[in-house]
Amino acid sequence: MGRQHMKCAECDSKECKTGKDCTMLRDSLFDSYSGEALKSMRTSTAIEARYYVMKNRLEEVVLYASSMGYERLGIAFCLGLETEARELHRVLKRHFEVHSVCCKVCGIDKKELGLEVLHGWDAEAMCNPIGQATVLNREKTDLNLTVGLCVGHDALFIKHSEAPVSPFIVKDRVLGHNPAVALYSEYYRNRRENMEEMENLD
């Protein structure tokens, strides 16, 4: 029998929550949960167990990072959410050494990489997620938080960050940075289902 392709989102029973292994991977994964990974799991599980529906995400970040013994936190943020990033920096620096880096770091003009422009200015700096990761890697941060990085830019930042990454704010300009609304709202559900085909940027 060939490898089973996982489509858990379409499963109605979710028997894994009571111990069923659909993957045949169970025994091979135990060694992965050791050292720092096991410490992270113990910490995050303890926060869930002790503060379920009691602490907001910001409070959980502080609890998690403190319990993990992290001292240096990084914030990679979008210029469009600089107000939120400034407030997050202000709160976190009460507890940690905080380093923050804007998406436009290094000021690389979009034209230099042949990228499409938004405003048509003489010089329009591109977002630089690899640069953001490089800056925070240089600061030797223990944990990095993302604040409103664009889709794709966030993926590059996470890929190039040496420290673990936890998204703090996910960008959605249309839905007030709450992308789940597109799944809950009847308006957006109808709009999505009426689309004949996805747009292709090529």
Backbone as CSV, one residue per row, in Angstrom:
resi,resn,N_x,N_y,N_z,CA_x,CA_y,CA_z,C_x,C_y,C_z
1,MET,0.836,-1.185,0.000,0.000,0.000,0.000,0.880,1.248,0.000
2,GLY,0.566,2.229,-0.874,1.389,3.416,-1.012,1.196,4.394,0.130
3,ARG,2.023,5.405,0.106,1.951,6.428,1.138,0.613,7.147,1.096
4,GLN,0.046,7.364,2.259,-1.241,8.049,2.343,-1.031,9.557,2.287
5,HIS,-1.782,10.223,1.417,-1.711,11.675,1.334,-2.637,12.268,2.381
6,MET,-2.109,13.153,3.197,-2.872,13.673,4.328,-3.799,14.811,3.910
7,LYS,-5.043,14.701,4.303,-6.037,15.753,4.083,-6.866,15.887,5.350
8,CYS,-6.171,16.193,6.449,-6.810,16.224,7.764,-7.970,17.212,7.835
9,ALA,-7.881,18.298,7.072,-8.940,19.303,7.123,-10.272,18.743,6.631
10,GLU,-10.216,17.679,5.848,-11.443,17.089,5.318,-11.914,15.885,6.139
11,CYS,-11.188,15.554,7.207,-11.531,14.414,8.052,-12.592,14.819,9.071
12,ASP,-13.634,14.011,9.206,-14.723,14.318,10.142,-14.480,13.748,11.544
13,SER,-13.706,12.675,11.647,-13.593,11.991,12.939,-12.467,12.515,13.822
14,LYS,-11.340,12.916,13.218,-10.165,13.389,13.966,-9.823,12.432,15.120
15,GLU,-9.721,11.140,14.810,-9.430,10.147,15.848,-8.023,10.288,16.425
16,CYS,-7.197,11.070,15.779,-5.843,11.298,16.307,-5.897,11.929,17.695
17,LYS,-6.954,12.693,17.978,-7.022,13.357,19.284,-7.191,12.373,20.434
18,THR,-7.549,11.124,20.113,-7.635,10.094,21.148,-6.614,8.980,20.932
19,GLY,-5.602,9.254,20.081,-4.476,8.341,20.004,-4.255,7.585,18.714
20,LYS,-5.134,7.715,17.718,-4.937,6.977,16.464,-3.809,7.613,15.655
21,ASP,-2.962,6.774,15.054,-1.873,7.248,14.189,-2.182,6.871,12.753
22,CYS,-2.525,7.846,11.936,-2.830,7.603,10.519,-1.590,7.652,9.644
23,THR,-0.459,8.023,10.229,0.725,8.333,9.427,1.813,7.278,9.460
24,MET,1.806,6.418,10.464,2.884,5.452,10.708,4.200,6.173,11.033
25,LEU,4.105,7.405,11.488,5.304,8.182,11.834,5.521,8.296,13.333
26,ARG,4.542,7.883,14.101,4.521,8.164,15.537,5.844,7.830,16.229
27,ASP,6.293,6.602,16.114,7.486,6.170,16.854,8.748,6.883,16.381
28,SER,8.773,7.240,15.097,9.986,7.857,14.550,10.127,9.321,14.961
29,LEU,9.069,9.916,15.498,9.112,11.333,15.828,9.583,11.623,17.241
30,PHE,9.611,10.612,18.102,9.947,10.868,19.499,11.315,11.509,19.669
31,ASP,12.281,11.060,18.889,13.630,11.621,19.015,13.679,13.090,18.599
32,SER,12.703,13.527,17.783,12.673,14.927,17.354,12.306,15.854,18.507
33,TYR,11.560,15.311,19.480,11.151,16.105,20.632,12.134,15.881,21.781
34,SER,13.292,16.511,21.623,14.331,16.443,22.651,14.994,17.805,22.722
35,GLY,15.774,18.029,23.751,16.504,19.286,23.873,15.597,20.497,23.827
36,GLU,15.947,21.458,22.974,15.209,22.721,22.878,13.783,22.511,22.391
37,ALA,13.583,21.548,21.500,12.236,21.282,20.992,11.325,20.772,22.099
38,LEU,11.845,19.886,22.945,11.049,19.368,24.051,10.759,20.475,25.061
39,LYS,11.739,21.315,25.322,11.536,22.439,26.241,10.456,23.366,25.710
40,SER,10.482,23.634,24.409,9.468,24.492,23.789,8.083,23.878,23.907
41,MET,7.988,22.577,23.660,6.696,21.900,23.771,6.177,21.928,25.198
42,ARG,7.039,21.678,26.161,6.619,21.700,27.566,6.142,23.097,27.970
43,THR,6.855,24.111,27.490,6.509,25.485,27.841,5.173,25.894,27.242
44,SER,5.017,25.679,25.933,3.775,26.101,25.273,2.579,25.290,25.750
45,THR,2.787,24.009,26.045,1.703,23.172,26.551,1.288,23.605,27.953
46,ALA,2.266,24.001,28.772,1.955,24.484,30.118,1.154,25.781,30.061
47,ILE,1.512,26.663,29.127,0.760,27.919,28.974,-0.677,27.620,28.572
48,GLU,-0.845,26.696,27.637,-2.198,26.325,27.217,-2.994,25.746,28.388
49,ALA,-2.371,24.838,29.140,-3.079,24.152,30.222,-3.446,25.094,31.367
50,ARG,-2.550,26.018,31.681,-2.765,26.878,32.850,-3.548,28.155,32.556
51,TYR,-3.490,28.621,31.295,-4.077,29.929,30.993,-5.052,29.875,29.812
52,TYR,-5.679,28.728,29.601,-6.580,28.540,28.455,-7.689,29.597,28.476
53,VAL,-7.791,30.364,27.398,-8.776,31.449,27.254,-8.653,32.479,28.391
54,MET,-7.441,32.631,28.911,-7.209,33.624,29.962,-6.172,34.668,29.528
55,LYS,-5.215,34.248,28.722,-4.151,35.155,28.297,-4.289,35.447,26.805
56,ASN,-4.065,36.722,26.431,-4.053,37.046,25.002,-2.691,36.692,24.406
57,ARG,-2.565,36.858,23.107,-1.333,36.404,22.443,-0.103,37.172,22.930
58,LEU,-0.242,38.469,23.175,0.897,39.235,23.663,1.351,38.716,25.024
59,GLU,0.406,38.446,25.894,0.746,37.894,27.210,1.387,36.517,27.074
60,GLU,0.886,35.728,26.133,1.464,34.401,25.915,2.892,34.493,25.388
61,VAL,3.154,35.468,24.522,4.519,35.659,24.013,5.473,35.952,25.160
62,VAL,5.081,36.852,26.060,5.927,37.199,27.201,6.141,35.984,28.100
63,LEU,5.070,35.245,28.378,5.172,34.038,29.203,6.092,33.006,28.560
64,TYR,5.873,32.767,27.282,6.653,31.757,26.563,8.141,32.126,26.544
65,ALA,8.432,33.354,26.105,9.831,33.759,25.972,10.537,33.779,27.327
66,SER,9.840,34.242,28.358,10.434,34.262,29.694,10.713,32.855,30.193
67,SER,9.734,31.973,30.020,9.881,30.598,30.492,10.967,29.843,29.730
68,MET,11.167,30.200,28.472,12.212,29.567,27.669,13.594,30.115,28.012
69,GLY,13.635,31.188,28.795,14.921,31.797,29.132,15.473,32.685,28.034
70,TYR,14.610,33.117,27.114,15.054,33.991,26.034,15.334,35.388,26.579
71,GLU,16.384,36.006,26.078,16.752,37.353,26.514,16.611,38.378,25.406
72,ARG,16.862,37.967,24.149,16.825,38.896,23.023,15.698,38.508,22.062
73,LEU,14.752,39.433,21.884,13.642,39.212,20.967,13.765,40.138,19.762
74,GLY,13.360,39.638,18.603,13.389,40.441,17.386,11.986,40.686,16.868
75,ILE,11.786,41.837,16.260,10.511,42.168,15.614,10.806,42.534,14.169
76,ALA,10.260,41.772,13.239,10.351,42.094,11.814,8.987,42.630,11.400
77,PHE,8.933,43.922,11.031,7.625,44.527,10.809,7.506,45.216,9.455
78,CYS,6.255,45.341,9.032,5.912,46.082,7.823,5.787,47.554,8.174
79,LEU,6.249,48.425,7.296,6.163,49.864,7.513,4.719,50.301,7.745
80,GLY,3.763,49.610,7.114,2.358,49.955,7.280,1.827,49.678,8.671
81,LEU,2.566,48.921,9.476,2.172,48.642,10.859,3.227,49.133,11.833
82,GLU,3.841,50.280,11.498,4.891,50.790,12.375,4.352,51.213,13.736
83,THR,3.095,51.669,13.798,2.509,52.054,15.083,2.384,50.843,15.996
84,GLU,1.889,49.738,15.433,1.751,48.501,16.205,3.115,47.965,16.610
85,ALA,4.083,48.045,15.695,5.429,47.559,16.000,6.072,48.380,17.112
86,ARG,5.849,49.695,17.077,6.407,50.559,18.122,5.833,50.205,19.497
87,GLU,4.514,49.945,19.538,3.880,49.599,20.814,4.346,48.228,21.297
88,LEU,4.461,47.273,20.360,4.952,45.952,20.730,6.374,46.041,21.279
89,HIS,7.214,46.830,20.606,8.592,47.029,21.064,8.593,47.618,22.480
90,ARG,7.731,48.618,22.701,7.668,49.280,24.007,7.287,48.301,25.121
91,VAL,6.299,47.439,24.838,5.850,46.472,25.846,6.926,45.425,26.117
92,LEU,7.513,44.896,25.062,8.466,43.800,25.228,9.765,44.243,25.893
93,LYS,10.157,45.502,25.677,11.449,45.918,26.241,11.398,46.057,27.759
94,ARG,10.219,45.944,28.356,10.134,45.883,29.820,10.717,44.570,30.343
95,HIS,10.710,43.563,29.479,11.102,42.219,29.907,12.350,41.693,29.192
96,PHE,12.626,42.227,27.992,13.672,41.641,27.151,14.503,42.736,26.494
97,GLU,15.656,42.322,25.952,16.400,43.168,25.013,15.718,42.984,23.658
98,VAL,15.253,44.069,23.056,14.436,43.963,21.843,15.138,44.636,20.673
99,HIS,15.145,43.951,19.532,15.678,44.497,18.291,14.560,44.452,17.249
100,SER,14.352,45.561,16.549,13.288,45.604,15.545,13.846,46.095,14.221
101,VAL,13.278,45.571,13.133,13.782,45.921,11.815,12.617,46.073,10.838
102,CYS,12.614,47.195,10.143,11.553,47.565,9.195,11.714,46.811,7.881
103,CYS,10.608,46.623,7.187,10.643,45.876,5.924,11.470,46.570,4.842
104,LYS,11.632,47.878,4.933,12.364,48.617,3.890,13.859,48.718,4.182
105,VAL,14.335,47.960,5.167,15.737,48.024,5.554,16.644,47.860,4.333
106,CYS,17.705,48.623,4.291,18.730,48.664,3.228,18.327,49.562,2.059
107,GLY,17.032,49.909,1.938,16.606,50.859,0.910,16.882,50.424,-0.515
108,ILE,16.749,49.136,-0.806,17.017,48.638,-2.162,15.861,49.024,-3.078
109,ASP,16.159,49.724,-4.163,15.131,50.167,-5.104,14.554,48.962,-5.852
110,LYS,13.237,48.940,-5.976,12.577,47.836,-6.692,13.121,47.656,-8.105
111,LYS,13.494,48.768,-8.728,13.992,48.703,-10.113,15.262,47.860,-10.213
112,GLU,16.032,47.820,-9.122,17.288,47.073,-9.157,17.062,45.580,-9.354
113,LEU,15.890,45.072,-8.946,15.570,43.657,-9.135,14.441,43.457,-10.141
114,GLY,14.068,44.511,-10.836,13.024,44.412,-11.840,11.649,44.119,-11.255
115,LEU,11.368,44.674,-10.077,10.098,44.412,-9.401,9.051,45.457,-9.785
116,GLU,7.797,45.057,-9.772,6.710,45.995,-10.037,6.653,47.051,-8.950
117,VAL,6.296,48.274,-9.350,6.215,49.368,-8.386,4.755,49.637,-8.033
118,LEU,4.555,50.192,-6.832,3.215,50.526,-6.366,2.911,51.998,-6.573
119,HIS,3.871,52.856,-6.214,3.603,54.295,-6.215,4.178,55.020,-7.428
120,GLY,5.191,54.457,-8.064,5.795,55.122,-9.215,6.710,56.275,-8.837
121,TRP,7.218,56.256,-7.599,8.166,57.284,-7.192,9.478,57.112,-7.956
122,ASP,10.319,58.162,-7.911,11.635,58.062,-8.541,12.427,56.908,-7.929
123,ALA,12.333,56.778,-6.622,12.962,55.651,-5.929,11.930,55.040,-4.994
124,GLU,11.674,53.761,-5.163,10.685,53.069,-4.326,11.335,51.815,-3.759
125,ALA,11.643,51.866,-2.464,12.356,50.747,-1.833,11.476,49.511,-1.757
126,MET,12.098,48.371,-2.023,11.376,47.105,-1.933,11.345,46.623,-0.490
127,CYS,10.406,45.727,-0.192,10.450,45.015,1.081,11.631,44.045,1.030
128,ASN,12.274,43.859,2.161,13.534,43.109,2.174,13.523,42.077,3.304
129,PRO,12.704,41.023,3.189,12.606,40.051,4.281,13.895,39.302,4.559
130,ILE,14.687,39.041,3.525,15.966,38.368,3.762,16.898,39.310,4.518
131,GLY,16.832,40.597,4.191,17.601,41.588,4.925,17.155,41.685,6.379
132,GLN,15.835,41.625,6.607,15.327,41.665,7.982,15.852,40.481,8.788
133,ALA,15.807,39.297,8.170,16.307,38.104,8.855,17.801,38.223,9.127
134,THR,18.538,38.757,8.162,19.984,38.898,8.313,20.331,39.841,9.460
135,VAL,19.591,40.954,9.564,19.821,41.910,10.648,19.575,41.252,12.005
136,LEU,18.466,40.531,12.127,18.143,39.906,13.413,19.063,38.725,13.702
137,ASN,19.519,38.034,12.668,20.524,36.985,12.870,21.802,37.592,13.445
138,ARG,22.160,38.757,12.927,23.367,39.447,13.402,23.240,39.856,14.868
139,GLU,22.004,40.189,15.275,21.747,40.555,16.675,21.644,39.334,17.582
140,LYS,21.664,38.147,16.975,21.593,36.882,17.713,20.342,36.809,18.601
141,THR,19.208,37.153,18.014,17.951,37.083,18.749,17.599,35.623,19.054
142,ASP,16.867,35.439,20.144,16.449,34.095,20.556,15.096,33.716,19.962
143,LEU,14.261,34.720,19.690,12.924,34.512,19.134,12.567,35.737,18.316
144,ASN,12.020,35.516,17.117,11.601,36.624,16.268,10.090,36.618,16.088
145,LEU,9.501,37.801,16.113,8.071,37.978,15.888,7.873,38.735,14.588
146,THR,6.899,38.332,13.795,6.574,39.059,12.576,5.330,39.905,12.812
147,VAL,5.375,41.114,12.278,4.255,42.050,12.406,3.896,42.554,11.013
148,GLY,2.898,41.920,10.414,2.328,42.406,9.165,3.174,42.235,7.924
149,LEU,4.072,41.268,7.889,4.822,41.044,6.647,3.883,40.509,5.568
150,CYS,4.124,40.913,4.330,3.282,40.480,3.212,3.374,38.962,3.011
151,VAL,2.340,38.407,2.389,2.387,36.998,1.993,3.587,36.793,1.063
152,GLY,4.373,35.817,1.320,5.579,35.570,0.537,6.795,36.174,1.203
153,HIS,6.686,37.450,1.588,7.781,38.064,2.340,7.931,37.363,3.685
154,ASP,6.791,37.053,4.313,6.861,36.339,5.596,7.503,34.971,5.427
155,ALA,7.189,34.305,4.314,7.768,32.985,4.059,9.288,33.075,3.923
156,LEU,9.760,34.098,3.215,11.214,34.272,3.057,11.878,34.620,4.388
157,PHE,11.213,35.468,5.172,11.788,35.813,6.477,11.924,34.577,7.348
158,ILE,10.858,33.781,7.423,10.881,32.578,8.257,11.967,31.612,7.785
159,LYS,12.099,31.485,6.469,13.104,30.569,5.912,14.523,30.992,6.265
160,HIS,14.761,32.296,6.318,16.131,32.776,6.514,16.448,33.158,7.955
161,SER,15.466,33.161,8.830,15.714,33.477,10.239,16.392,32.301,10.932
162,GLU,17.461,32.595,11.652,18.142,31.543,12.411,17.395,31.236,13.706
163,ALA,16.721,32.220,14.260,15.931,32.026,15.480,14.532,31.532,15.109
164,PRO,13.851,30.852,16.032,12.463,30.474,15.787,11.619,31.721,15.537
165,VAL,10.564,31.556,14.753,9.701,32.677,14.377,8.276,32.392,14.812
166,SER,7.631,33.393,15.406,6.213,33.302,15.747,5.500,34.514,15.161
167,PRO,4.520,34.325,14.287,3.769,35.471,13.758,2.965,36.142,14.876
168,PHE,3.056,37.469,14.940,2.267,38.199,15.935,1.057,38.864,15.282
169,ILE,1.268,39.533,14.159,0.158,40.084,13.374,0.335,39.612,11.937
170,VAL,-0.736,39.045,11.380,-0.726,38.603,9.981,-1.416,39.664,9.137
171,LYS,-0.753,40.118,8.080,-1.292,41.225,7.289,-2.495,40.802,6.451
172,ASP,-3.550,41.600,6.517,-4.664,41.534,5.577,-5.221,42.948,5.480
173,ARG,-4.799,43.680,4.466,-5.170,45.091,4.336,-6.675,45.275,4.204
174,VAL,-7.337,44.319,3.591,-8.779,44.438,3.341,-9.596,44.135,4.587
175,LEU,-9.140,43.186,5.390,-9.940,42.690,6.513,-9.369,43.087,7.876
176,GLY,-8.673,44.205,7.920,-8.177,44.701,9.199,-7.218,43.750,9.882
177,HIS,-6.392,43.073,9.084,-5.388,42.132,9.589,-6.021,40.971,10.350
178,ASN,-7.182,40.562,9.892,-7.867,39.388,10.451,-8.312,38.499,9.290
179,PRO,-7.374,37.756,8.687,-7.697,36.990,7.485,-8.752,35.915,7.686
180,ALA,-9.006,35.521,8.937,-10.025,34.501,9.189,-11.422,34.968,8.783
181,VAL,-11.613,36.291,8.712,-12.924,36.820,8.313,-13.328,36.284,6.933
182,ALA,-12.348,36.080,6.059,-12.653,35.573,4.716,-13.273,34.182,4.768
183,LEU,-13.052,33.463,5.866,-13.629,32.127,6.025,-14.972,32.184,6.743
184,TYR,-15.157,33.181,7.609,-16.376,33.266,8.419,-17.493,34.048,7.740
185,SER,-17.123,35.084,7.012,-18.110,36.014,6.471,-18.869,35.413,5.291
186,GLU,-20.207,35.488,5.340,-21.026,34.974,4.237,-20.754,35.750,2.955
187,TYR,-20.503,37.069,3.092,-20.207,37.886,1.916,-18.962,37.379,1.208
188,TYR,-17.897,37.161,1.968,-16.659,36.714,1.346,-16.756,35.272,0.874
189,ARG,-17.572,34.465,1.572,-17.780,33.092,1.125,-18.452,33.074,-0.247
190,ASN,-19.488,33.884,-0.420,-20.173,33.948,-1.713,-19.264,34.502,-2.785
191,ARG,-18.510,35.519,-2.428,-17.581,36.118,-3.389,-16.547,35.099,-3.845
192,ARG,-16.045,34.319,-2.894,-15.029,33.316,-3.213,-15.597,32.219,-4.096
193,GLU,-16.810,31.763,-3.774,-17.406,30.656,-4.525,-17.867,31.068,-5.907
194,ASN,-18.075,32.368,-6.113,-18.504,32.843,-7.424,-17.341,33.149,-8.358
195,MET,-16.140,33.075,-7.825,-14.974,33.311,-8.682,-14.826,32.146,-9.654
196,GLU,-14.755,32.436,-10.934,-14.629,31.361,-11.925,-13.241,30.764,-11.910
197,GLU,-12.261,31.602,-11.708,-10.884,31.085,-11.639,-10.014,32.112,-10.915
198,MET,-8.967,31.601,-10.299,-8.042,32.486,-9.614,-7.249,33.301,-10.622
199,GLU,-6.940,34.522,-10.235,-6.127,35.349,-11.112,-4.730,34.761,-11.211
200,ASN,-4.137,34.937,-12.379,-2.774,34.474,-12.611,-1.921,35.696,-12.904
201,LEU,-0.835,35.845,-12.141,-0.002,37.032,-12.294,0.970,36.937,-13.474
202,ASP,1.082,35.759,-14.076,2.028,35.616,-15.194,1.527,36.343,-16.446
